Structure formats: C-alpha cells, structure tokens
C-alpha cells in the first residue's frame, strides 16, 4: 500500500500524469472513493480521512459537524471491540467538491509527509491492546462530540488530535497515538473552557476569569 500522502495526491489529481486514470475527472469525489484507500479497512485510515479537512488551518464549512458525527460513530465501534469499521451508505455517498479536496490536500501533504517520515511500528500495545483501544476510542469519541458543536474553536484542535491518533493507528505507532491523546486532552480543556465561558457570558473561561 502506497503512503497516504501519495494516495491522496493521486485521488485529488495532483500526482504525476502517468499515475492518473484516463478520462476527465469528476467534479466531486465521494467519501466512498477516499475510504477505498484503506485496503485493510482499518479504523486508522477512516478516522484520518474524516478528521483531515478540519485539522488543517483552512476553513472547512459544513464538514466538521457531519464528519464529527461519523468520527463519534467509529469511536463507539472501537469501544465495542469491533474489529473492522462500518459506515452507513448515506455517509459513503457524501460528496466533496474536487477543487476543495485539492486545496486540502495541497496544504496538508507537507504535514502528512513529515508524519510519514517519523512514523513506524513501536509501542504496539497502545494501538492493539483492548485497554489501548478503549483509551483511544474514548478520546476520539469526545473529540467527535467537540467537532459536532457549531462553535468557533471547538473543531480544529480536536480534529488534529483525532488525526494524529488515527495516523498512529494506521502505522501501529504507539508514540504517535500517545501524542495524539495529549492533543485530545488539550483540545478537551479548550472546548470545555469555551463552553463554560459562553455559559458565563464571555468568550472563554479565561476571559471571564480576567474580568
């Protein structure tokens, strides 16, 4: 299986012309086509692809909430001990404009390639043990809930945490999974601060404390 950065570039139409399929590419890409990259049908690839748009420093209007719902669904499957992920047909048929997808891939590939350079199988128990799956699934689920909330500041950092954790699962790299968990903890604190602050009439809890 080619590296994820290479697969995404090919699907987006950004790879070498010799690697592109014949015929004019469609104007939209179905999520089903992206998820076919996971030949092993691993949770890592599904979660990485779904968190990828929101983890980038680019606006992803309309995607964070539905993708957060699907991330939560996959996290619940991890917690239940399911061996392979399952997604309903309506999710698989969700389309993304090709130009928007190309923009995400162009911005994200340099970061993805950096992760690919350092990722390797290590600390496998974090990724493969039942306790590790429960731990990671819990944080991924919480980040999915945070992405669902339509409030600025509750999407990007949680998506980053899910993406790094998912990439660790994909490469069976327990260190990356642990780093992703730390990002999820920070994102959880940030989301809690924002929600509590809004409830208290401020922008964040920190602003309320300053006042």
Backbone as a printed PyTorch tensor [residue, N CA C, xyz], in Angstrom:
tensor([[[  0.8440,  -1.1930,   0.0000],
         [  0.0000,   0.0000,   0.0000],
         [  0.8830,   1.2480,   0.0000]],

        [[  0.6200,   2.1810,  -0.9420],
         [  1.3870,   3.4130,  -1.0230],
         [  1.1200,   4.2710,   0.2060]],

        [[  2.0230,   5.2040,   0.4460],
         [  1.8460,   6.1120,   1.5630],
         [  0.5790,   6.9470,   1.3610]],

        [[ -0.0230,   7.3400,   2.4750],
         [ -1.2930,   8.0640,   2.4190],
         [ -1.1510,   9.3520,   1.6270]],

        [[ -0.0280,  10.0530,   1.7700],
         [  0.1660,  11.3050,   1.0330],
         [  0.1360,  11.0560,  -0.4700]],

        [[  0.7400,   9.9650,  -0.9220],
         [  0.7510,   9.6400,  -2.3510],
         [ -0.6490,   9.2740,  -2.8500]],

        [[ -1.3730,   8.5010,  -2.0420],
         [ -2.7230,   8.0860,  -2.4270],
         [ -3.6610,   9.2870,  -2.5270]],

        [[ -3.5740,  10.1970,  -1.5500],
         [ -4.4410,  11.3790,  -1.5700],
         [ -4.1020,  12.2900,  -2.7460]],

        [[ -2.8040,  12.4450,  -3.0420],
         [ -2.4020,  13.2740,  -4.1790],
         [ -2.9160,  12.6870,  -5.4870]],

        [[ -2.8530,  11.3710,  -5.6220],
         [ -3.3510,  10.7250,  -6.8410],
         [ -4.8560,  10.9160,  -6.9730]],

        [[ -5.5800,  10.7230,  -5.8690],
         [ -7.0330,  10.8530,  -5.9170],
         [ -7.4600,  12.2890,  -6.1960]],

        [[ -6.6940,  13.2430,  -5.6750],
         [ -7.0250,  14.6550,  -5.8900],
         [ -6.6450,  15.1310,  -7.2840]],

        [[ -5.8660,  14.3170,  -8.0140],
         [ -5.4330,  14.7200,  -9.3440],
         [ -4.1950,  15.5800,  -9.3160]],

        [[ -3.3960,  15.4670,  -8.2420],
         [ -2.1910,  16.2760,  -8.0910],
         [ -0.9190,  15.4820,  -8.3330]],

        [[ -1.0430,  14.1680,  -8.6030],
         [  0.1300,  13.3360,  -8.8370],
         [  0.5950,  13.4840, -10.2750]],

        [[  1.6580,  12.7480, -10.6240],
         [  2.1630,  12.7780, -11.9900],
         [  1.0950,  12.3120, -12.9700]],

        [[  1.1220,  12.8360, -14.1750],
         [  0.1030,  12.4970, -15.1600],
         [  0.0700,  11.0110, -15.4710]],

        [[  1.2340,  10.3290, -15.3770],
         [  1.2880,   8.8950, -15.6750],
         [  0.5370,   8.0710, -14.6480]],

        [[  0.2860,   8.6760, -13.4680],
         [ -0.3900,   7.9600, -12.3960],
         [ -1.8860,   8.2210, -12.3950]],

        [[ -2.3550,   9.1200, -13.2740],
         [ -3.7550,   9.4880, -13.2680],
         [ -4.5740,   8.5350, -14.1400]],

        [[ -5.8050,   8.2200, -13.7380],
         [ -6.6720,   7.3990, -14.5820],
         [ -7.0630,   8.1530, -15.8400]],

        [[ -7.3840,   7.4200, -16.9050],
         [ -7.7650,   8.0400, -18.1570],
         [ -9.1530,   8.6690, -18.0460]],

        [[ -9.4050,   9.6720, -18.9080],
         [-10.6990,  10.3320, -18.8880],
         [-10.6850,  11.5510, -17.9800]],

        [[-11.6690,  12.4240, -18.1650],
         [-11.7510,  13.6250, -17.3510],
         [-12.2450,  13.2790, -15.9590]],

        [[-11.6240,  13.8500, -14.9110],
         [-12.0250,  13.5330, -13.5470],
         [-13.3750,  14.1510, -13.2140]],

        [[-14.1490,  13.5390, -12.3550],
         [-15.4500,  14.0960, -11.9650],
         [-15.2730,  15.3610, -11.1410]],

        [[-16.3220,  16.1720, -11.0800],
         [-16.2710,  17.4340, -10.3530],
         [-16.3130,  17.2360,  -8.8440]],

        [[-16.7790,  16.0840,  -8.4000],
         [-16.8810,  15.8060,  -6.9620],
         [-16.3120,  14.4220,  -6.6750]],

        [[-15.8490,  14.2470,  -5.4470],
         [-15.2810,  12.9720,  -5.0010],
         [-16.1460,  12.4430,  -3.8700]],

        [[-16.6290,  11.2290,  -4.0130],
         [-17.4230,  10.6260,  -2.9510],
         [-16.5060,  10.1320,  -1.8470]],

        [[-17.0210,  10.2010,  -0.6170],
         [-16.2440,   9.7240,   0.5260],
         [-15.9050,   8.2470,   0.3690]],

        [[-16.7700,   7.5230,  -0.3050],
         [-16.5320,   6.1010,  -0.5480],
         [-15.2360,   5.8840,  -1.3240]],

        [[-14.9410,   6.7790,  -2.2810],
         [-13.7230,   6.6490,  -3.0740],
         [-12.4840,   6.8770,  -2.2270]],

        [[-12.5760,   7.8470,  -1.2980],
         [-11.4390,   8.1420,  -0.4320],
         [-11.1820,   6.9720,   0.5140]],

        [[-12.2560,   6.4240,   1.0700],
         [-12.1040,   5.3690,   2.0610],
         [-11.6760,   4.0410,   1.4380]],

        [[-11.7940,   3.9330,   0.0970],
         [-11.2910,   2.7230,  -0.5560],
         [ -9.7750,   2.6270,  -0.4680]],

        [[ -9.1220,   3.7330,  -0.1000],
         [ -7.6780,   3.7020,   0.0840],
         [ -7.2950,   2.7580,   1.2190]],

        [[ -8.2210,   2.5070,   2.1330],
         [ -7.9520,   1.6100,   3.2590],
         [ -8.2200,   0.1820,   2.8310]],

        [[ -7.2570,  -0.4080,   2.1780],
         [ -7.4660,  -1.7710,   1.6910],
         [ -7.6230,  -2.7450,   2.8550]],

        [[ -6.9660,  -2.4170,   3.9930],
         [ -7.1420,  -3.2660,   5.1710],
         [ -8.3870,  -2.8720,   5.9520]],

        [[ -9.0720,  -1.7970,   5.4920],
         [-10.2710,  -1.3000,   6.1680],
         [-10.0060,  -1.0780,   7.6490]],

        [[ -8.9440,  -0.3510,   7.9200],
         [ -8.5710,  -0.0810,   9.2970],
         [ -9.2860,   1.1610,   9.8120]],

        [[ -9.4690,   1.2210,  11.1320],
         [-10.0380,   2.4050,  11.7550],
         [ -9.1390,   3.6090,  11.5240]],

        [[ -7.8220,   3.3760,  11.5160],
         [ -6.8820,   4.4820,  11.3820],
         [ -7.1070,   5.2920,  10.1210]],

        [[ -7.2620,   4.6210,   8.9820],
         [ -7.4460,   5.3430,   7.7220],
         [ -8.7730,   6.0830,   7.6960]],

        [[ -9.8320,   5.4320,   8.1460],
         [-11.1570,   6.0760,   8.1780],
         [-11.1040,   7.3600,   9.0110]],

        [[-10.5570,   7.2650,  10.2060],
         [-10.5220,   8.4120,  11.1090],
         [ -9.5940,   9.5040,  10.5890]],

        [[ -8.4730,   9.1020,   9.9780],
         [ -7.5330,  10.0880,   9.4530],
         [ -8.1750,  10.9050,   8.3380]],

        [[ -8.8690,  10.2290,   7.4290],
         [ -9.5070,  10.9150,   6.3020],
         [-10.6180,  11.8390,   6.7900]],

        [[-11.4020,  11.3910,   7.7530],
         [-12.5430,  12.1820,   8.2230],
         [-12.1050,  13.4030,   9.0310]],

        [[-10.9810,  13.3040,   9.7420],
         [-10.5150,  14.4400,  10.5370],
         [ -9.5950,  15.3630,   9.7470]],

        [[ -9.1080,  14.8970,   8.5960],
         [ -8.1300,  15.6330,   7.8010],
         [ -8.5780,  17.0550,   7.4480]],

        [[ -9.7820,  17.2690,   6.8890],
         [-10.1650,  18.6360,   6.4980],
         [-10.2080,  19.6140,   7.6750]],

        [[-10.7720,  19.2000,   8.7890],
         [-10.9240,  20.1080,   9.9290],
         [ -9.6190,  20.3310,  10.6740]],

        [[ -8.6410,  19.4220,  10.4950],
         [ -7.3560,  19.5620,  11.1820],
         [ -6.4450,  20.5660,  10.5020]],

        [[ -6.7610,  20.9470,   9.2660],
         [ -5.9250,  21.8790,   8.5210],
         [ -6.2550,  23.3210,   8.8960]],

        [[ -5.2700,  24.2210,   8.7560],
         [ -5.5340,  25.6490,   9.0280],
         [ -6.2850,  26.3060,   7.8830]],

        [[ -7.3420,  25.6580,   7.4440],
         [ -8.2050,  26.1610,   6.3780],
         [ -9.6540,  26.0190,   6.8230]],

        [[-10.5290,  26.9090,   6.3970],
         [-11.9470,  26.7440,   6.7400],
         [-12.5230,  25.5130,   6.0630]],

        [[-13.3140,  24.7490,   6.8200],
         [-13.9870,  23.5730,   6.2690],
         [-15.4690,  23.6780,   6.5740]],

        [[-16.1350,  24.6870,   6.0040],
         [-17.5440,  24.9190,   6.3420],
         [-18.4220,  23.7570,   5.9150]],

        [[-19.2670,  23.3440,   6.8410],
         [-20.2210,  22.2930,   6.5180],
         [-19.7000,  20.8800,   6.6740]],

        [[-18.4190,  20.7150,   6.9960],
         [-17.8570,  19.3710,   7.0890],
         [-17.5750,  18.9290,   8.5210]],

        [[-17.2190,  19.8580,   9.3990],
         [-16.8240,  19.4760,  10.7600],
         [-17.9340,  18.7400,  11.4950]],

        [[-19.1620,  19.2600,  11.4100],
         [-20.2540,  18.6440,  12.1550],
         [-20.6090,  17.2490,  11.6360]],

        [[-20.8740,  17.0630,  10.3330],
         [-21.2010,  15.7000,   9.8790],
         [-20.0430,  14.7260,  10.0330]],

        [[-18.8100,  15.1810,   9.7760],
         [-17.6720,  14.2920,   9.9500],
         [-17.4570,  13.9780,  11.4260]],

        [[-17.7800,  14.9400,  12.2990],
         [-17.6910,  14.6780,  13.7370],
         [-18.6710,  13.5940,  14.1630]],

        [[-19.8710,  13.6000,  13.5590],
         [-20.8600,  12.5510,  13.8530],
         [-20.3160,  11.1820,  13.4590]],

        [[-19.6890,  11.1000,  12.2860],
         [-19.1600,   9.8060,  11.8190],
         [-17.9740,   9.3770,  12.6650]],

        [[-17.1280,  10.3300,  13.0630],
         [-15.9980,  10.0050,  13.9480],
         [-16.5100,   9.4420,  15.2650]],

        [[-17.5680,  10.0470,  15.8110],
         [-18.1670,   9.5320,  17.0380],
         [-18.6910,   8.1090,  16.8310]],

        [[-19.3180,   7.8510,  15.6910],
         [-19.8260,   6.5120,  15.3770],
         [-18.6840,   5.4970,  15.3350]],

        [[-17.5690,   5.8600,  14.7060],
         [-16.4240,   4.9480,  14.6330],
         [-15.7970,   4.7310,  16.0130]],

        [[-15.7620,   5.7930,  16.8270],
         [-15.2150,   5.6540,  18.1850],
         [-16.0510,   4.6830,  19.0120]],

        [[-17.3740,   4.7490,  18.8660],
         [-18.2430,   3.8210,  19.5830],
         [-17.9910,   2.3830,  19.1310]],

        [[-17.6880,   2.2060,  17.8490],
         [-17.3720,   0.8630,  17.3530],
         [-16.0480,   0.3700,  17.9480]],

        [[-15.0740,   1.2700,  18.0820],
         [-13.8140,   0.8920,  18.7260],
         [-14.0550,   0.4700,  20.1750]],

        [[-14.8880,   1.2300,  20.8770],
         [-15.1690,   0.9190,  22.2780],
         [-15.9080,  -0.4040,  22.4220]],

        [[-16.7100,  -0.7440,  21.4330],
         [-17.4650,  -2.0000,  21.4980],
         [-16.6130,  -3.2070,  21.1290]],

        [[-15.3890,  -2.9570,  20.6510],
         [-14.4990,  -4.0540,  20.3090],
         [-14.6450,  -4.5630,  18.8920]],

        [[-15.3150,  -3.8000,  18.0400],
         [-15.4950,  -4.2310,  16.6510],
         [-14.1400,  -4.2690,  15.9480]],

        [[-13.8980,  -5.3050,  15.1660],
         [-12.5960,  -5.4930,  14.5140],
         [-12.4400,  -4.6230,  13.2680]],

        [[-13.5210,  -4.4230,  12.5140],
         [-13.4670,  -3.6150,  11.2960],
         [-14.5350,  -2.5360,  11.3540]],

        [[-14.2420,  -1.3630,  10.8150],
         [-15.2100,  -0.2610,  10.8740],
         [-16.3570,  -0.4550,   9.8920]],

        [[-17.4820,   0.1610,  10.2090],
         [-18.6570,   0.1260,   9.3390],
         [-19.2300,   1.5260,   9.2660]],

        [[-19.6350,   1.9430,   8.0710],
         [-20.2720,   3.2340,   7.8720],
         [-21.5390,   3.0500,   7.0610]],

        [[-22.6000,   3.7920,   7.3900],
         [-23.8600,   3.6610,   6.6420],
         [-23.7060,   4.1760,   5.2160]],

        [[-24.5460,   3.6930,   4.3010],
         [-24.4370,   4.0910,   2.8830],
         [-24.5230,   5.5970,   2.6580]],

        [[-25.3620,   6.3080,   3.4300],
         [-25.5180,   7.7370,   3.2070],
         [-24.2170,   8.4800,   3.4910]],

        [[-23.4030,   7.9490,   4.4040],
         [-22.1050,   8.5680,   4.6760],
         [-21.1570,   8.3270,   3.5060]],

        [[-21.1360,   7.0980,   3.0130],
         [-20.2260,   6.7460,   1.9240],
         [-20.5370,   7.5200,   0.6520]],

        [[-21.7910,   7.9300,   0.4810],
         [-22.1820,   8.6590,  -0.7260],
         [-21.9940,  10.1690,  -0.6060]],

        [[-21.5330,  10.6370,   0.5570],
         [-21.2800,  12.0670,   0.7400],
         [-20.2010,  12.5300,  -0.2320]],

        [[-20.4480,  13.6620,  -0.9010],
         [-19.5220,  14.1600,  -1.9220],
         [-18.7850,  15.4040,  -1.4330]],

        [[-17.5570,  15.5440,  -1.9100],
         [-16.7270,  16.7100,  -1.6370],
         [-16.3060,  17.2940,  -2.9810]],

        [[-16.4350,  18.5950,  -3.1500],
         [-16.0160,  19.2220,  -4.3970],
         [-14.5340,  18.9620,  -4.6330]],

        [[-14.1870,  18.5990,  -5.8750],
         [-12.7980,  18.2570,  -6.1820],
         [-11.8490,  19.4210,  -5.8980]],

        [[-12.2520,  20.6400,  -6.2720],
         [-11.3920,  21.7910,  -6.0380],
         [-11.1280,  21.9910,  -4.5520]],

        [[-12.1710,  21.8090,  -3.7270],
         [-11.9990,  21.9350,  -2.2850],
         [-11.0770,  20.8440,  -1.7530]],

        [[-11.2640,  19.6150,  -2.2460],
         [-10.4190,  18.4990,  -1.8220],
         [ -8.9660,  18.7330,  -2.2290]],

        [[ -8.7510,  19.2560,  -3.4400],
         [ -7.3970,  19.5480,  -3.8950],
         [ -6.7340,  20.5960,  -3.0050]],

        [[ -7.5110,  21.5870,  -2.5960],
         [ -6.9640,  22.6230,  -1.7190],
         [ -6.5220,  22.0280,  -0.3840]],

        [[ -7.3560,  21.1460,   0.1840],
         [ -6.9930,  20.4970,   1.4420],
         [ -5.7250,  19.6680,   1.2900]],

        [[ -5.6600,  18.9030,   0.2070],
         [ -4.5110,  18.0110,   0.0050],
         [ -3.2290,  18.8090,  -0.1960]],

        [[ -3.2980,  19.9050,  -0.9640],
         [ -2.1160,  20.7250,  -1.2000],
         [ -1.5590,  21.2920,   0.0950]],

        [[ -2.4450,  21.7370,   0.9780],
         [ -1.9990,  22.3030,   2.2530],
         [ -1.5470,  21.2020,   3.2110]],

        [[ -2.2230,  20.0590,   3.1970],
         [ -1.9770,  19.0290,   4.1950],
         [ -0.8410,  18.0730,   3.8960]],

        [[ -0.4950,  17.8930,   2.6180],
         [  0.5180,  16.8920,   2.2720],
         [  1.8770,  17.1630,   2.9190]],

        [[  2.3870,  18.4180,   2.9530],
         [  3.6820,  18.6250,   3.6220],
         [  3.6740,  18.1620,   5.0800]],

        [[  2.5820,  18.4180,   5.8020],
         [  2.4870,  17.9780,   7.1960],
         [  2.3640,  16.4540,   7.2670]],

        [[  1.6110,  15.9000,   6.3490],
         [  1.4300,  14.4560,   6.3190],
         [  2.7490,  13.7470,   6.0210]],

        [[  3.5390,  14.2980,   5.1280],
         [  4.8310,  13.6950,   4.7900],
         [  5.7990,  13.7440,   5.9780]],

        [[  5.7100,  14.8030,   6.7740],
         [  6.5540,  14.8670,   7.9700],
         [  6.1950,  13.7440,   8.9400]],

        [[  4.8940,  13.5010,   9.1060],
         [  4.4600,  12.4060,   9.9690],
         [  4.9210,  11.0590,   9.4120]],

        [[  4.8380,  10.9000,   8.1000],
         [  5.2380,   9.6410,   7.4740],
         [  6.7340,   9.3620,   7.6670]],

        [[  7.5300,  10.4170,   7.7560],
         [  8.9700,  10.2410,   7.9260],
         [  9.3280,   9.6980,   9.3070]],

        [[  8.5310,  10.0340,  10.3140],
         [  8.8710,   9.6180,  11.6830],
         [  8.0520,   8.4120,  12.1450]],

        [[  6.9540,   8.1140,  11.4470],
         [  6.0700,   7.0330,  11.8970],
         [  6.6710,   5.6710,  11.5820]],

        [[  6.5630,   4.7630,  12.5460],
         [  6.9860,   3.3730,  12.3490],
         [  6.3670,   2.5360,  13.4630]],

        [[  6.2330,   1.2380,  13.2750],
         [  5.6410,   0.3960,  14.3220],
         [  6.4690,   0.4050,  15.6090]],

        [[  5.8720,   0.8010,  16.7090],
         [  6.5210,   0.8150,  18.0220],
         [  5.4360,   0.9970,  19.0780]],

        [[  5.7210,   0.5640,  20.2880],
         [  4.7440,   0.6300,  21.3860],
         [  3.4020,   0.0590,  20.9140]],

        [[  3.4490,  -1.0990,  20.2980],
         [  2.2640,  -1.6490,  19.6300],
         [  1.0750,  -1.8490,  20.5580]],

        [[  1.3340,  -2.1150,  21.8340],
         [  0.2290,  -2.3850,  22.7540],
         [ -0.7160,  -1.1960,  22.8810]],

        [[ -0.1800,   0.0140,  22.7120],
         [ -1.0390,   1.2000,  22.7730],
         [ -2.1000,   1.1430,  21.6710]],

        [[ -1.7360,   0.5720,  20.5260],
         [ -2.6390,   0.5300,  19.3750],
         [ -3.4910,  -0.7310,  19.3280]],

        [[ -2.9360,  -1.8520,  19.7950],
         [ -3.5740,  -3.1430,  19.5490],
         [ -4.2460,  -3.7610,  20.7700]],

        [[ -3.8430,  -3.3690,  21.9720],
         [ -4.4410,  -3.9830,  23.1630],
         [ -5.8560,  -3.4660,  23.3690]],

        [[ -6.6680,  -4.2270,  24.0710],
         [ -8.0660,  -3.8280,  24.3290],
         [ -8.0990,  -2.5620,  25.1820]],

        [[ -7.2170,  -2.4750,  26.1760],
         [ -7.1740,  -1.2860,  27.0260],
         [ -6.7830,  -0.0600,  26.2010]],

        [[ -5.8090,  -0.2400,  25.2910],
         [ -5.4010,   0.8690,  24.4420],
         [ -6.5130,   1.3290,  23.5360]],

        [[ -7.2670,   0.3860,  22.9850],
         [ -8.3720,   0.7430,  22.1010],
         [ -9.4680,   1.4930,  22.8510]],

        [[ -9.7290,   1.0880,  24.0780],
         [-10.7420,   1.7840,  24.8900],
         [-10.2760,   3.2050,  25.2000]],

        [[ -8.9980,   3.3350,  25.5810],
         [ -8.4460,   4.6540,  25.8920],
         [ -8.5230,   5.5720,  24.6670]],

        [[ -8.0240,   5.1000,  23.5290],
         [ -8.0240,   5.9150,  22.3170],
         [ -9.4440,   6.1620,  21.8180]],

        [[-10.2920,   5.1330,  21.8710],
         [-11.6710,   5.2920,  21.4240],
         [-12.4350,   6.3130,  22.2470]],

        [[-12.1510,   6.3660,  23.5530],
         [-12.8210,   7.3410,  24.4210],
         [-12.4720,   8.7650,  24.0150]],

        [[-11.1800,   9.0210,  23.8160],
         [-10.7680,  10.3690,  23.4490],
         [-11.2190,  10.7350,  22.0430]],

        [[-11.1620,   9.7960,  21.1370],
         [-11.6380,  10.0710,  19.7750],
         [-13.1300,  10.4070,  19.7870]],

        [[-13.8960,   9.6660,  20.5900],
         [-15.3270,   9.9510,  20.7050],
         [-15.5960,  11.3310,  21.2650]],

        [[-14.8420,  11.7180,  22.2920],
         [-15.0180,  13.0500,  22.8800],
         [-14.6610,  14.1410,  21.8760]],

        [[-13.6150,  13.8970,  21.0890],
         [-13.2420,  14.8850,  20.0680],
         [-14.2940,  14.9510,  18.9630]],

        [[-14.9170,  13.8140,  18.6480],
         [-16.0050,  13.8270,  17.6820],
         [-17.1570,  14.6930,  18.1710]],

        [[-17.4850,  14.5740,  19.4530],
         [-18.5420,  15.4070,  20.0350],
         [-18.1720,  16.8780,  19.9370]],

        [[-16.8960,  17.1940,  20.2180],
         [-16.4460,  18.5790,  20.1440],
         [-16.5630,  19.1170,  18.7220]],

        [[-16.2390,  18.2800,  17.7280],
         [-16.3410,  18.7250,  16.3310],
         [-17.7840,  18.9610,  15.9160]],

        [[-18.7180,  18.2570,  16.5510],
         [-20.1400,  18.4190,  16.2250],
         [-20.6480,  19.7920,  16.6740]],

        [[-20.0910,  20.3160,  17.7580],
         [-20.5690,  21.5770,  18.3280],
         [-20.2740,  22.7270,  17.3660]],

        [[-21.2780,  23.4650,  16.9300],
         [-21.0740,  24.5520,  15.9560],
         [-20.6040,  25.8410,  16.6210]],

        [[-19.4760,  25.7720,  17.3100],
         [-18.9200,  26.9350,  17.9930],
         [-17.4650,  27.0970,  17.5560]],

        [[-17.0350,  28.3020,  17.1530],
         [-15.6430,  28.5040,  16.7430],
         [-14.6650,  28.0890,  17.8530]],

        [[-13.6060,  27.4090,  17.4610],
         [-12.5900,  26.9840,  18.4140],
         [-12.7580,  25.5670,  18.9160]],

        [[-13.8850,  24.9330,  18.5910],
         [-14.1220,  23.5720,  19.0910],
         [-13.8980,  22.5140,  18.0120]],

        [[-13.3290,  22.9010,  16.8830],
         [-13.1840,  21.9660,  15.7630],
         [-11.7360,  21.6200,  15.4190]],

        [[-10.8980,  22.6340,  15.2360],
         [ -9.5670,  22.4100,  14.6640],
         [ -8.6620,  21.5670,  15.5630]],

        [[ -8.4880,  21.9800,  16.8170],
         [ -7.5890,  21.2340,  17.7090],
         [ -8.1030,  19.8210,  17.9790]],

        [[ -9.4040,  19.6120,  18.2290],
         [ -9.9010,  18.2350,  18.3470],
         [ -9.6320,  17.3960,  17.1030]],

        [[ -9.8280,  17.9910,  15.9220],
         [ -9.5590,  17.2520,  14.6860],
         [ -8.0840,  16.9030,  14.5630]],

        [[ -7.2010,  17.8030,  15.0000],
         [ -5.7700,  17.5000,  14.9990],
         [ -5.4620,  16.3030,  15.8940]],

        [[ -6.0910,  16.2890,  17.0740],
         [ -5.8900,  15.1670,  17.9800],
         [ -6.3450,  13.8530,  17.3790]],

        [[ -7.5120,  13.8740,  16.7330],
         [ -8.0210,  12.6540,  16.0830],
         [ -7.0940,  12.2370,  14.9490]],

        [[ -6.6280,  13.2150,  14.1610],
         [ -5.7930,  12.8740,  13.0050],
         [ -4.4790,  12.2330,  13.4330]],

        [[ -3.8010,  12.8270,  14.4090],
         [ -2.5180,  12.2680,  14.8530],
         [ -2.7260,  10.8860,  15.4660]],

        [[ -3.7760,  10.7300,  16.2720],
         [ -4.0820,   9.4230,  16.8480],
         [ -4.3900,   8.4050,  15.7590]],

        [[ -5.1980,   8.8120,  14.7850],
         [ -5.5760,   7.9110,  13.7010],
         [ -4.3640,   7.5070,  12.8680]],

        [[ -3.4610,   8.4580,  12.6200],
         [ -2.2730,   8.1340,  11.8450],
         [ -1.3880,   7.1590,  12.6190]],

        [[ -1.3510,   7.3170,  13.9440],
         [ -0.6250,   6.3470,  14.7650],
         [ -1.2360,   4.9650,  14.6670]],

        [[ -2.5670,   4.8880,  14.6570],
         [ -3.2450,   3.5960,  14.4850],
         [ -2.9300,   2.9920,  13.1200]],

        [[ -2.9030,   3.8430,  12.0970],
         [ -2.6520,   3.3720,  10.7390],
         [ -1.2570,   2.7750,  10.6140]],

        [[ -0.2840,   3.3890,  11.2930],
         [  1.0980,   2.9290,  11.2190],
         [  1.4850,   2.0230,  12.3990]],

        [[  0.5150,   1.7610,  13.2960],
         [  0.7800,   0.9960,  14.5270],
         [  1.9280,   1.6270,  15.3190]],

        [[  1.8700,   2.9400,  15.4250],
         [  2.8820,   3.7100,  16.1480],
         [  2.2710,   4.2040,  17.4570]],

        [[  2.6060,   3.5190,  18.5470],
         [  2.0420,   3.8830,  19.8380],
         [  2.4810,   5.2400,  20.3260]],

        [[  3.6740,   5.6950,  19.9210],
         [  4.1370,   7.0130,  20.3400],
         [  3.2690,   8.0990,  19.7000]],

        [[  2.9600,   7.9510,  18.4080],
         [  2.0770,   8.9180,  17.7550],
         [  0.6780,   8.8890,  18.3660]],

        [[  0.2010,   7.6890,  18.7010],
         [ -1.1060,   7.5890,  19.3560],
         [ -1.0990,   8.3000,  20.7020]],

        [[ -0.0070,   8.1660,  21.4490],
         [  0.1070,   8.8380,  22.7420],
         [  0.1580,  10.3530,  22.5590]],

        [[  0.9060,  10.8100,  21.5420],
         [  0.9510,  12.2370,  21.2520],
         [ -0.4350,  12.7410,  20.8680]],

        [[ -1.1400,  11.9550,  20.0550],
         [ -2.4990,  12.3360,  19.6870],
         [ -3.4120,  12.4350,  20.8940]],

        [[ -3.2380,  11.5320,  21.8580],
         [ -4.0460,  11.5770,  23.0830],
         [ -3.7860,  12.8570,  23.8590]],

        [[ -2.5220,  13.2750,  23.9250],
         [ -2.1920,  14.5230,  24.6170],
         [ -2.8440,  15.7180,  23.9310]],

        [[ -2.8380,  15.7110,  22.5940],
         [ -3.5080,  16.7880,  21.8640],
         [ -5.0070,  16.7650,  22.1550]],

        [[ -5.5840,  15.5640,  22.2500],
         [ -7.0100,  15.4350,  22.5680],
         [ -7.3080,  15.9910,  23.9570]],

        [[ -6.4160,  15.7430,  24.9160],
         [ -6.6100,  16.2780,  26.2730],
         [ -6.6060,  17.8060,  26.2300]],

        [[ -5.6140,  18.3770,  25.5190],
         [ -5.5570,  19.8380,  25.4010],
         [ -6.7970,  20.3830,  24.7040]],

        [[ -7.2410,  19.6780,  23.6640],
         [ -8.4390,  20.1150,  22.9370],
         [ -9.6770,  20.0290,  23.8200]],

        [[ -9.7640,  18.9900,  24.6460],
         [-10.8870,  18.8580,  25.5630],
         [-10.9360,  19.9940,  26.5660]],

        [[ -9.7670,  20.3910,  27.0650],
         [ -9.7070,  21.5160,  28.0010],
         [-10.1170,  22.8160,  27.3090]],

        [[ -9.6660,  22.9880,  26.0530],
         [-10.0230,  24.1960,  25.3140],
         [-11.5270,  24.2580,  25.0620]],

        [[-12.1030,  23.1490,  24.6080],
         [-13.5430,  23.1310,  24.3400],
         [-14.3410,  23.3900,  25.6100]],

        [[-13.9290,  22.7570,  26.7050],
         [-14.6130,  22.9840,  27.9850],
         [-14.5320,  24.4430,  28.3880]],

        [[-13.3300,  25.0520,  28.2010],
         [-13.1550,  26.4670,  28.5380],
         [-14.0880,  27.3410,  27.7190]],

        [[-14.1870,  27.0590,  26.4150],
         [-15.0450,  27.8680,  25.5480],
         [-16.5150,  27.7330,  25.9470]],

        [[-16.9570,  26.5020,  26.1870],
         [-18.3640,  26.2740,  26.5130],
         [-18.7250,  26.8740,  27.8710]],

        [[-17.8430,  26.6860,  28.8580],
         [-18.1090,  27.2680,  30.1840],
         [-18.1010,  28.7850,  30.0960]],

        [[-17.1310,  29.3240,  29.3400],
         [-17.0650,  30.7690,  29.1890],
         [-18.3070,  31.3320,  28.5210]],

        [[-18.8060,  30.6450,  27.4860],
         [-20.0280,  31.0940,  26.8290],
         [-21.2110,  31.0370,  27.7840]],

        [[-21.2250,  30.0060,  28.6150],
         [-22.3050,  29.8950,  29.5890],
         [-22.2620,  30.9960,  30.6290]],

        [[-21.0570,  31.5130,  30.8720],
         [-20.9050,  32.5920,  31.8450],
         [-21.0000,  33.9750,  31.2030]],

        [[-21.2690,  33.9910,  29.8900],
         [-21.4510,  35.2630,  29.2120],
         [-20.2080,  35.8430,  28.5930]],

        [[-19.1170,  35.1010,  28.5760],
         [-17.8770,  35.5940,  27.9820],
         [-17.5030,  34.7840,  26.7660]],

        [[-16.3240,  35.0790,  26.2030],
         [-15.8400,  34.3440,  25.0430],
         [-15.2090,  33.0300,  25.4630]],

        [[-14.4060,  33.0580,  26.5000],
         [-13.7860,  31.8550,  27.0410],
         [-13.7670,  31.9520,  28.5460]],

        [[-13.4890,  30.8410,  29.2020],
         [-13.3780,  30.8510,  30.6510],
         [-12.2530,  31.7610,  31.1080]],

        [[-11.1400,  31.8100,  30.3470],
         [-10.0130,  32.6670,  30.7030],
         [-10.4180,  34.1290,  30.6960]],

        [[-11.1760,  34.5500,  29.6860],
         [-11.6360,  35.9470,  29.6410],
         [-12.5470,  36.2790,  30.8190]],

        [[-13.4040,  35.3020,  31.1670],
         [-14.3060,  35.5200,  32.3110],
         [-13.4900,  35.6790,  33.5990]],

        [[-12.4750,  34.8550,  33.7800],
         [-11.6390,  34.9560,  34.9860],
         [-10.8920,  36.2760,  35.0280]],

        [[-10.4620,  36.7520,  33.8690],
         [ -9.7680,  38.0500,  33.8340],
         [-10.6870,  39.1960,  34.2500]],

        [[-11.9690,  39.1000,  33.8010],
         [-12.9360,  40.1370,  34.1680],
         [-13.2790,  40.0760,  35.6500]]])
